[in-house]
Amino acid sequence: MTEFKSLSEQELMEELIQSGEPLVVFLHTPLCGTCKAARRMLEVASHLLPAELVIAEANINMLPGLVSRYRISSVPALLVTSADRIAEPEIYYSMGSVERMLEFIRRVTS
């Protein structure tokens, strides 16, 4: 099973500011069944993404500042940013298939 880096709000905000590697953050809540299914899809997708891509996860209940700043409207969600961090992170809510998830991540991170 793929291990995702678990981040606190402070760590996540620092990661979003620093340039370096592209970043994918899986936002979820602990009791969300849809989040569990989306996480499994992301685990499958992660095997088809570059090894240097950082994939993190965070419980949205512990991120009030991030929710407010990026106007996160629901979970599960992916917050994806490119390596240069010039543009604001893009948010992906529609976890319909692994293929669409991969397309979105590759578009933003390339």
C-alpha positions as MATLAB code, in Angstrom:
seq = 'MTEFKSLSEQELMEELIQSGEPLVVFLHTPLCGTCKAARRMLEVASHLLPAELVIAEANINMLPGLVSRYRISSVPALLVTSADRIAEPEIYYSMGSVERMLEFIRRVTS';
ca = [
       0.000    0.000    0.000;
       1.235    3.493   -0.857;
       2.247    5.654    2.109;
       1.169    9.264    1.944;
       2.975   11.940    3.914;
       0.620   13.180    6.665;
       0.861   16.953    7.206;
      -0.358   19.426    9.812;
      -1.793   22.778    8.716;
       1.487   24.606    9.369;
       3.517   21.997    7.461;
       1.053   22.063    4.594;
       1.097   25.855    4.300;
       4.916   25.776    4.263;
       4.910   23.082    1.548;
       2.489   25.151   -0.555;
       4.774   28.192   -0.378;
       8.104   26.475   -1.086;
       8.984   25.763   -4.668;
      10.686   22.525   -5.500;
       8.709   19.425   -6.361;
       5.088   19.290   -7.513;
       2.698   18.610   -4.652;
      -0.563   16.655   -4.413;
      -2.522   16.868   -1.157;
      -5.429   14.525   -0.533;
      -7.961   16.255    1.729;
     -10.388   14.056    3.625;
     -12.318   13.501    6.843;
     -11.917   10.342    8.936;
     -15.498    9.039    8.666;
     -16.114    9.825    4.978;
     -16.809    6.673    2.934;
     -16.347    8.505   -0.366;
     -12.970    9.712    0.904;
     -11.870    6.114    1.525;
     -12.809    5.152   -2.056;
     -11.030    8.232   -3.455;
      -7.922    7.419   -1.412;
      -7.826    3.937   -2.938;
      -8.054    5.499   -6.413;
      -5.181    7.852   -5.543;
      -3.127    4.885   -4.315;
      -3.587    3.219   -7.719;
      -2.841    6.482   -9.542;
       0.321    7.071   -7.495;
       1.930    3.987   -9.078;
       1.559    5.667  -12.488;
       2.963    9.059  -11.443;
       6.622   10.161  -11.263;
       8.455    8.980   -8.129;
       9.533   12.539   -7.238;
       5.936   13.722   -6.944;
       5.123   14.439   -3.299;
       1.734   13.045   -2.261;
       0.466   14.144    1.126;
      -2.795   13.811    3.000;
      -4.534   15.880    5.636;
      -7.709   15.781    7.684;
      -9.707   18.824    6.561;
     -11.172   19.194   10.074;
      -7.708   20.219   11.276;
      -7.136   22.811    8.523;
      -9.457   25.799    9.130;
      -6.970   28.298    7.682;
      -6.432   26.262    4.518;
     -10.185   25.740    4.044;
     -10.744   29.477    4.293;
      -7.793   30.514    2.109;
      -8.518   28.111   -0.761;
     -12.302   27.955   -0.232;
     -12.413   24.169   -0.001;
     -16.091   23.308   -0.409;
     -16.198   19.537    0.090;
     -14.219   16.368    0.564;
     -12.679   14.319   -0.836;
     -10.545   16.847   -2.660;
      -7.108   17.014   -4.208;
      -5.097   20.209   -3.849;
      -2.494   20.105   -6.625;
       0.307   22.556   -7.356;
       3.186   22.666   -9.810;
       6.857   22.743   -8.796;
       7.288   26.486   -9.377;
       4.307   27.478   -7.160;
       3.657   30.540   -9.368;
      -0.082   29.901   -9.624;
      -2.476   29.100   -6.796;
      -3.031   25.371   -6.246;
      -5.836   23.824   -8.269;
      -8.546   21.840   -6.525;
     -10.082   18.659   -7.867;
     -13.340   17.370   -6.398;
     -14.671   14.906   -8.975;
     -13.188   11.537   -8.024;
     -14.960    9.630  -10.789;
     -12.109    7.478  -12.057;
      -8.392    6.857  -11.738;
      -7.900    7.992  -15.347;
      -9.517   11.397  -14.779;
      -7.580   11.845  -11.547;
      -4.313   11.060  -13.345;
      -5.182   13.460  -16.169;
      -5.804   16.290  -13.714;
      -2.641   15.680  -11.692;
      -0.468   15.399  -14.806;
      -1.956   18.578  -16.322;
      -1.263   20.663  -13.212;
       2.137   19.231  -12.309;
       3.709   19.197  -15.772;
];
